[in-house]
Amino acid sequence: MLLSICKDTLYVHHANIDNSYGEQLAKIHIPDMKNIRGKAGLFGGKFSFNYDRKEYKFKLPAKAEKFVDFFVK
C-alpha cells in the first residue's frame, strides 16, 4: 500500500511493483482520525488509527520518522 498526504487528507492506494500507484483504497479526512498511534525505528515502524468505525494498521519502512511525527506530536 502507498500512503500519501495532501492538505488534510490521507490517501491509501494500492502500490504497484514498479512503484506507481494503483487503485485508491481509501480517502481519509485527517482531522476525523481517532486513536492515532505511530512508532518509527531504524528497521521500520507501525502506524494505526480508527476512522469511520474501522481500524487501520500499517507497517512502515525504515526512516519513517517524519511521517509518524506528522500525526503523533
HELIX and SHEET records of a PDB file:
HELIX    1   1 ILE A   30  ASP A   32  5                                   3    
HELIX    2   2 GLU A   65  PHE A   71  1                                   7    
SHEET    1   A 3 LEU A   2  CYS A   6  0                                        
SHEET    2   A 3 THR A   9  ALA A  15 -1                                        
SHEET    3   A 3 TYR A  21  HIS A  29 -1                                        
SHEET    1   B 3 LYS A  34  GLY A  41  0                                        
SHEET    2   B 3 GLY A  44  TYR A  51 -1                                        
SHEET    3   B 3 LYS A  54  LEU A  60 -1                                        
END                                                                             
